[in-house]
Amino acid sequence: MKPDRIAADSALTALAPLVWGSTYLVTTEMLPPDRPLLAATVRALPAGLILLAIGRTLPRGSWWWRAAVLGALNIGAFLYLLFVAAYHLPGGVAALVMAVQPTVVLVLSALLLKERITVLHATACALGIAGVGLLALTPRAGLDPVGVGAGLLGALSMASGIVLTKRWGRPQGVGLLTFTGWQLGFGGLLLLPVTLIGEGLPGAVSGRNLAGFAYLGIIGALFAYAIWFRGVERLPALTVSMLGFASPLAATALGYLVLHETLSPAQLAGALTVVAAVVLARPRPAGNARRRKPPGASPAPAPVPSPARASSPARAQACTSSPAQTPAPAPAPAPAPAPAPAAGRHDSCPDT
């Protein structure tokens, strides 16, 4: 893959976690309180139904259960656990807990995708976690066990979904939007009965609530997941997961710009550390090794001389070879006396 294509795919994919970084702000400022299941369902199901209506293609064969598994891991379970973490933890702490996701992806990629774990990748994961810690944690940050557990399970769910999406790929002839719609639809359908039983419908919904739901459904799900799954197809699993660190960057920036939170030197250092981690995990162009190969590493084979232009010893051997190897010339009339040899010719082998 060319460097400019890698950069373009990475930049486009990073838009998804940047959008998801606004989830913490929208959840706390615009959605009804204590409704994580409702928030997750409204975010996923309408977007999935819209994409299914556009694509008009349903799964076939084994893709029924595969789409259900991916929908549960990438959408249903992940979104529910994400909102539980967001309701029980400060945004920064929730982001830090979810920051273990690239490490889980690294391990699962080695097990399921047979990708090699390198020191560089392990260092990038450690830097990412450290950077998010500097970026998100504050002295007043509290640790709610329910929120921490939900965040860890959410990271495991999303990491498993990324690796399985990479392993299974996309069915031939199925477009990206349809593939995204399958997962959003299954995830939303899995959440719907749980939401109705566990939370029920809210008694009243304000215009502010509706605006928050619309933002999460259209921008946070339909748009963001489409470009996210595109990135999963085109980039290594670890690279995509590391781009998820853009989410706490966006959450911190929005907290500073919208909620007027302070930004300390430690947070700035954390942001730079996160960027360094993403750069370390970026994929290397496949053609670099070939371009660095020494010119003499694979010499071209020596040309084989034509029998008609071989050196004198070889030509002499060819001229005296057996009749089975060299066909005899057709009989000719009695020749005239041979003329003197021309200058520069020292052999008597006939031209062929």
C-alpha positions in Angstrom: 0.0 0.0 0.0 1.3 3.4 -0.9 2.2 5.9 1.9 -0.3 8.5 0.7 -3.1 5.9 0.6 -2.2 4.7 4.1 -2.4 8.3 5.4 -5.7 9.0 3.6 -7.3 5.8 5.0 -6.0 6.5 8.5 -7.3 10.1 8.5 -10.7 9.0 7.3 -11.0 6.2 9.8 -9.9 8.5 12.6 -13.0 10.6 12.0 -15.1 7.8 13.6 -13.4 7.9 17.1 -13.3 11.7 16.9 -17.1 11.6 16.6 -17.4 9.0 19.3 -15.4 11.2 21.6 -18.4 13.5 21.7 -20.5 10.7 23.1 -19.6 11.6 26.7 -20.6 15.2 26.2 -23.9 14.4 24.4 -24.8 11.6 26.9 -24.4 13.8 30.0 -25.7 17.1 28.5 -28.5 16.0 26.1 -29.9 12.6 26.9 -32.3 11.5 29.6 -30.5 10.5 32.8 -29.9 6.9 33.7 -31.0 5.5 30.3 -28.0 3.7 28.9 -30.0 0.9 27.2 -32.3 3.4 25.6 -29.4 5.5 24.4 -27.6 2.5 22.9 -30.8 1.2 21.2 -31.9 4.5 19.7 -28.3 5.0 18.4 -28.1 1.7 16.6 -31.5 0.4 15.5 -32.7 3.4 13.4 -29.4 3.8 11.6 -29.3 0.0 10.9 -32.9 0.0 9.4 -32.1 3.0 7.2 -29.0 1.3 5.8 -30.9 -2.0 5.3 -33.6 -0.1 3.4 -30.9 1.4 1.2 -29.0 -1.8 0.5 -32.0 -4.2 0.3 -29.8 -7.2 0.9 -30.1 -9.7 3.7 -27.4 -12.1 4.9 -27.2 -15.6 3.4 -26.0 -18.9 4.8 -23.4 -18.6 7.5 -23.5 -14.8 7.3 -26.7 -14.8 9.4 -24.9 -15.9 12.5 -21.7 -14.1 11.7 -23.6 -10.8 11.2 -25.4 -11.5 14.5 -22.1 -12.1 16.3 -20.5 -9.0 14.8 -23.6 -6.9 15.6 -23.5 -8.0 19.2 -19.7 -7.4 19.7 -19.3 -4.2 17.7 -22.7 -2.7 18.4 -25.1 -4.2 20.9 -22.9 -5.2 23.8 -20.3 -2.5 23.2 -22.7 0.4 23.1 -24.6 -0.7 26.2 -21.4 -1.2 28.1 -20.0 2.1 26.8 -23.1 4.0 28.0 -23.0 2.2 31.4 -19.4 3.3 31.8 -20.3 6.9 30.7 -23.1 7.1 33.3 -21.0 5.7 36.2 -17.6 7.3 35.5 -16.3 10.7 34.6 -15.6 10.9 30.9 -11.8 10.8 31.4 -11.9 7.7 33.6 -14.2 5.9 31.1 -11.8 6.8 28.3 -8.9 5.4 30.3 -10.6 2.1 31.0 -11.5 1.7 27.3 -7.9 2.5 26.4 -6.9 -1.2 27.0 -8.7 -2.1 23.8 -5.6 -1.9 21.5 -3.8 -4.3 23.9 -6.6 -6.8 23.6 -6.6 -6.4 19.8 -2.8 -7.0 19.8 -3.2 -10.3 21.6 -6.3 -11.5 19.7 -4.6 -10.6 16.3 -1.7 -12.8 17.3 -4.1 -15.7 18.1 -6.7 -15.4 15.3 -4.9 -13.5 12.5 -1.4 -15.0 13.1 0.0 -11.5 13.3 3.4 -11.1 15.0 3.6 -9.1 18.3 6.5 -6.7 18.0 8.2 -4.6 20.6 7.2 -1.6 18.6 3.5 -2.5 18.8 3.7 -3.4 22.5 5.4 0.0 23.1 2.7 1.8 21.2 0.0 0.2 23.3 1.7 1.1 26.6 2.3 4.6 25.4 -1.4 4.9 24.4 -2.6 3.8 27.9 -0.1 6.1 29.6 -1.1 9.0 27.4 -4.8 8.6 28.0 -4.1 8.4 31.7 -2.3 11.8 31.6 -4.9 13.2 29.4 -8.1 12.0 31.2 -7.4 11.5 34.9 -7.8 14.3 37.4 -7.2 14.3 41.1 -10.9 14.3 41.7 -11.6 11.4 39.4 -13.5 8.6 41.1 -13.5 4.9 40.3 -17.0 3.3 40.3 -16.6 -0.5 40.2 -19.7 -0.9 38.0 -18.3 1.7 35.5 -14.8 0.2 35.5 -16.2 -3.3 34.9 -18.5 -2.1 32.1 -15.6 -0.2 30.5 -13.3 -3.3 30.5 -16.0 -5.6 29.1 -16.8 -3.0 26.5 -13.1 -2.8 25.4 -13.0 -6.6 25.2 -16.2 -6.7 23.1 -15.1 -4.1 20.6 -11.6 -5.6 20.3 -13.1 -9.0 19.6 -15.4 -7.5 17.0 -12.5 -5.7 15.2 -10.5 -8.9 15.0 -13.4 -11.1 13.8 -14.4 -8.5 11.2 -10.8 -8.6 9.9 -10.8 -12.4 10.0 -14.1 -12.9 8.2 -14.0 -10.0 5.9 -17.1 -8.9 3.9 -19.2 -11.2 1.7 -18.5 -10.9 -2.0 -20.9 -8.5 -3.7 -22.1 -6.9 -0.5 -21.5 -3.2 -0.2 -20.0 -1.5 2.8 -23.2 0.3 3.8 -25.2 -2.9 3.7 -22.5 -4.7 5.8 -22.7 -1.8 8.3 -26.5 -2.0 8.3 -26.4 -5.7 9.1 -24.4 -5.1 12.2 -26.3 -2.0 13.4 -29.6 -3.8 12.8 -28.6 -6.9 14.7 -27.1 -4.9 17.5 -30.2 -2.7 17.8 -32.5 -5.7 17.7 -30.6 -7.4 20.4 -30.8 -4.3 22.5 -34.5 -3.5 21.9 -36.1 -6.2 24.2 -33.5 -5.7 26.9 -34.3 -2.0 26.8 -38.1 -2.5 27.0 -37.8 -5.0 29.9 -35.0 -3.3 31.8 -35.8 0.4 31.4 -39.0 0.9 29.5 -39.8 4.0 27.6 -39.3 7.4 29.1 -42.4 9.3 30.3 -41.4 12.5 28.5 -38.8 13.3 25.9 -37.7 16.9 25.3 -36.5 18.5 22.1 -33.0 18.5 23.5 -33.3 14.7 24.1 -34.5 14.2 20.5 -31.6 16.3 19.1 -29.1 14.2 21.1 -30.6 10.9 19.9 -30.6 12.2 16.3 -27.0 13.1 16.5 -25.9 9.8 18.0 -28.0 7.9 15.4 -27.0 9.7 12.2 -23.5 11.0 13.0 -22.4 8.7 15.7 -23.7 5.5 14.2 -24.6 5.7 10.5 -21.7 7.8 9.4 -19.1 6.9 12.0 -19.5 3.1 11.7 -19.5 3.1 7.9 -16.1 4.8 7.8 -14.9 2.7 10.8 -15.6 -0.7 9.1 -14.0 0.7 5.9 -10.9 1.3 7.9 -11.0 -2.2 9.4 -11.0 -3.6 5.9 -8.1 -1.6 4.6 -5.8 -1.2 7.6 -4.2 -3.6 10.1 -6.4 -4.4 13.1 -4.0 -2.8 15.6 -3.7 0.4 13.6 -7.5 0.8 13.5 -7.7 0.1 17.2 -4.9 2.6 18.0 -6.9 5.2 16.0 -9.5 4.8 18.7 -7.3 6.9 21.0 -8.6 9.9 19.0 -11.8 9.5 21.1 -10.3 10.7 24.5 -8.5 13.4 22.6 -11.9 14.6 21.3 -13.5 14.2 24.6 -10.9 16.3 26.4 -10.9 19.0 23.7 -14.7 19.3 23.9 -14.6 19.4 27.6 -12.2 22.3 27.3 -14.1 24.2 24.6 -17.7 23.5 25.5 -17.7 22.8 29.2 -14.8 25.2 30.0 -12.8 22.6 31.7 -9.2 23.3 32.5 -6.3 21.8 30.4 -3.2 21.2 32.4 0.4 20.7 31.2 0.0 17.0 32.1 -3.0 16.7 29.8 -1.0 18.3 27.0 1.8 15.9 27.5 -0.7 13.1 27.5 -2.2 14.3 24.2 1.3 14.3 22.6 2.0 10.8 24.0 -1.2 9.5 22.5 -0.2 11.0 19.1 3.2 9.3 19.4 1.5 6.0 20.1 -0.7 6.2 17.0 2.3 7.1 14.9 4.3 4.1 16.2 1.5 1.7 15.3 1.0 3.1 11.8 1.4 0.5 9.0 4.6 0.5 7.0 4.3 0.5 3.2 4.7 -3.0 1.8 7.0 -1.8 -0.9 9.7 -0.3 1.4 11.6 -3.6 1.7 11.8 -4.0 -2.0 12.9 -0.4 -2.6 15.7 -0.8 0.0 17.0 -4.1 -1.6 20.6 -3.7 -2.8 20.8 -3.7 -6.6 23.1 -6.7 -6.7 21.0 -8.8 -4.3 19.3 -10.7 -7.2 21.5 -10.5 -10.2 20.0 -11.1 -13.6 20.9 -14.4 -15.2 23.8 -14.3 -17.6 22.6 -14.2 -21.3 23.0 -17.4 -23.2 25.0 -16.9 -26.4 23.5 -17.8 -29.7 25.0 -20.8 -31.2 25.7 -18.9 -34.4 27.8 -16.3 -32.4 29.5 -18.5 -29.9 33.2 -18.4 -29.1 35.6 -20.3 -31.4 36.0 -23.4 -29.0 32.3 -23.7 -28.5 31.6 -23.3 -32.2 34.2 -25.9 -33.0 32.5 -28.3 -30.7 29.1 -27.5 -32.2 30.5 -28.1 -35.7 31.9 -31.5 -34.8 28.8 -32.7 -32.9 27.1 -35.9 -33.8 24.6 -35.9 -36.6 21.9 -36.8 -34.1 22.4 -33.4 -32.4 23.1 -31.2 -35.5 21.2 -32.0 -38.7 23.4 -32.5 -41.7 23.1 -29.9 -44.5 21.3 -30.9 -47.7 23.6 -32.4 -50.3 24.7 -29.9 -52.9 26.3 -30.1 -56.3 30.0 -30.5 -56.5 31.4 -27.3 -55.1 33.9 -25.1 -56.9 37.2 -24.7 -55.2 36.7 -22.9 -51.9 37.7 -19.2 -52.0 40.2 -17.9 -49.5 38.7 -17.1 -46.1 37.4 -13.6 -45.6 39.2 -11.4 -43.3 38.0 -11.6 -39.7 36.5 -15.2 -40.0 38.5 -18.0 -38.4 36.0 -20.8 -38.2 34.4 -23.1 -40.7 31.0 -23.6 -39.0 28.1 -22.8 -41.3 25.8 -20.0 -40.4 22.5 -21.2 -39.1 
